[in-house]
Amino acid sequence: MTNILVYSLWFWEIDGGGPSARCHQSFVDNPQLGDFMFSQSLLDPQSRARSTWRPRFIDYLFHKVAFSYQE
């Protein structure tokens, strides 16, 4: 369990330049700057512009939990 929490927190901090960088418009316009591609990032540019979704810690936690059992 500790491994899951540490990995999630660590990757949340470094992915795409960190949480503050992911809040800038440049990240919204170009979501490929992130290391993980979330399904919300694959929306067309007009939908992404209207959306307020950004990758948050819970998204990285879900990713690690979902894929930790495949290792």
N, C-alpha and C positions, 0 to 999 in steps of 0.2 A: 504494500500500500504506500509506503514511504517513497519507493521508487516512482510510482505513478504521480504522486504529488510533486516531487522534486522535478521530474522531467517536464511536467505540465507547466510549472512555474518558470522553469529555466527557458523553455521554448517560447512561452508567452512573452518573456522579457527580450528575447533576441530576434524573433521572427519579424521580418520587414522593418527592422530598425527600432523595435520596441513599441509599447503601447502609444506613446505620444506621437511617434512618426506615423502610425496607422490611422491617426485621427486627421491628418492633413489631407487636403484635397488631392495632392499628387498621388497618394496611395489609393484613393477612391477612383481616380481616373485610370490608374495603372495597377490593378491588383496583383499583377505578376511580380511585383516587388517583394511579395511575401514568399516564404519558403514552402508553406502549405497552401494548397489551392482548395479553399472551401467552396462548396456548391453555390453559395450566394455570390461568390466572386466571379462566377461564370455567367451571370446574368448579362443581358445586353447593356450597353453604356447608359441608355436612357433610364432603364429600371434601376441600375446602380446609383444613378444621380438622384433619383427620388427616394431611394432607400436610406435609412439611418443605420443599417446593420454594419457593424465592424466586428472583426474577430475579438472576442473577449476571453478572459481566462477560462470560463466554463466551456468554451468551444475547444480549447486545447486539452482540457481535462477529459472531455468526452472523447476526443481523438485518441488520447493515450489509453484510456480504459477500453475503448472499442478495439484497438489494434494490439493491445498488450497480450492478449490471449493467442495471437497468431504467431508470436515469437517462439 
